[in-house]
Amino acid sequence: MNKDKAIAAIYKILPMYEEVVETQSEMVYRAYLAYLSRLSVMVASIDDGMTSMVRGLEALGQDADHDQVRRTVFHMIHVLDKDGERDAV
């Protein structure tokens, strides 16, 4: 997975979480958890720390608050950007 696709996939967590909170729909919540599960497999080859963070969000589920999800998403994006800069040198 290239860096831009990885960043887009990670960023997608935030609006999906916001939809879970907004709709309180069980179907939307299950889709969010399924996405996190798939994403943890996709990022496993990129960074073990990211895999742990995605799995952490999955474990927290609806108990995560917006700030936790936002901070985690942007931290993972920062890690990807930082790795991209290092690879470009």
VOSE-710638 format. One record per residue (C-alpha): x, y, z; residue number from 1. Coordinates in Angstrom, 3 decimals, padded with zeros to 6 digits. Layout:
BEGIN
       c1       c2       c3   k
        X        Y        Z NUM
...
***
This chain:
BEGIN
       c1       c2       c3   k
  000.000  000.000  000.000   1
  001.465  003.358 -000.929   2
  001.673  006.207  001.580   3
 -001.251  008.240  000.181   4
 -003.593  005.250  000.182   5
 -002.507  004.323  003.700   6
 -003.151  007.858  004.949   7
 -006.588  007.923  003.287   8
 -007.456  004.537  004.807   9
 -006.409  005.683  008.275  10
 -008.168  009.044  007.982  11
 -011.394  007.202  007.069  12
 -011.574  005.987  010.685  13
 -012.549  009.448  011.929  14
 -015.682  010.084  009.821  15
 -016.752  006.480  010.344  16
 -016.470  006.911  014.123  17
 -018.368  010.210  013.920  18
 -021.159  008.447  012.011  19
 -021.328  005.775  014.733  20
 -021.763  008.452  017.396  21
 -024.230  010.480  015.335  22
 -026.503  007.659  014.204  23
 -026.240  005.260  017.167  24
 -026.967  002.569  014.573  25
 -025.880 -000.993  015.325  26
 -025.316 -001.598  011.604  27
 -023.042  001.452  011.303  28
 -021.182  000.389  014.454  29
 -020.594 -003.112  013.077  30
 -019.327 -001.645  009.799  31
 -016.913  000.555  011.783  32
 -015.587 -002.423  013.747  33
 -015.253 -004.504  010.584  34
 -013.318 -001.681  008.929  35
 -010.957 -001.423  011.898  36
 -010.409 -005.174  011.778  37
 -009.539 -005.082  008.062  38
 -007.355 -002.016  008.535  39
 -005.329 -003.668  011.295  40
 -004.402 -006.395  008.812  41
 -003.532 -003.835  006.115  42
 -001.250 -001.762  008.365  43
  000.464 -004.807  009.900  44
  003.075 -004.708  007.155  45
  003.670 -000.982  007.677  46
  004.153 -000.554  011.429  47
  003.465 -002.732  014.487  48
  002.604  000.332  016.557  49
 -000.118  001.326  014.115  50
 -001.539 -002.171  014.214  51
 -001.746 -001.894  018.001  52
 -003.438  001.509  017.790  53
 -006.052  000.277  015.319  54
 -006.709 -002.776  017.472  55
 -006.957 -000.487  020.502  56
 -009.644  001.579  018.805  57
 -011.409 -001.635  017.880  58
 -011.250 -002.849  021.505  59
 -012.549  000.481  022.826  60
 -015.402  000.491  020.325  61
 -018.083  002.947  021.347  62
 -016.303  003.626  024.647  63
 -013.670  005.660  022.800  64
 -014.314  009.376  022.842  65
 -013.913  011.665  019.863  66
 -010.647  013.155  021.109  67
 -009.074  009.706  021.543  68
 -010.043  008.663  018.038  69
 -008.931  011.967  016.503  70
 -005.572  011.956  018.314  71
 -004.909  008.353  017.350  72
 -005.812  008.907  013.700  73
 -003.628  011.994  013.374  74
 -000.756  010.334  015.227  75
 -000.800  007.429  012.771  76
 -000.892  009.858  009.838  77
  002.067  011.721  011.353  78
  004.018  008.449  011.645  79
  003.344  007.700  007.975  80
  004.385  011.213  006.919  81
  007.544  010.990  009.011  82
  008.435  007.593  007.524  83
  007.824  008.962  004.042  84
  010.232  011.821  004.656  85
  012.871  009.409  005.925  86
  012.405  007.144  002.885  87
  012.754  010.103  000.510  88
  016.213  011.031  001.865  89
***
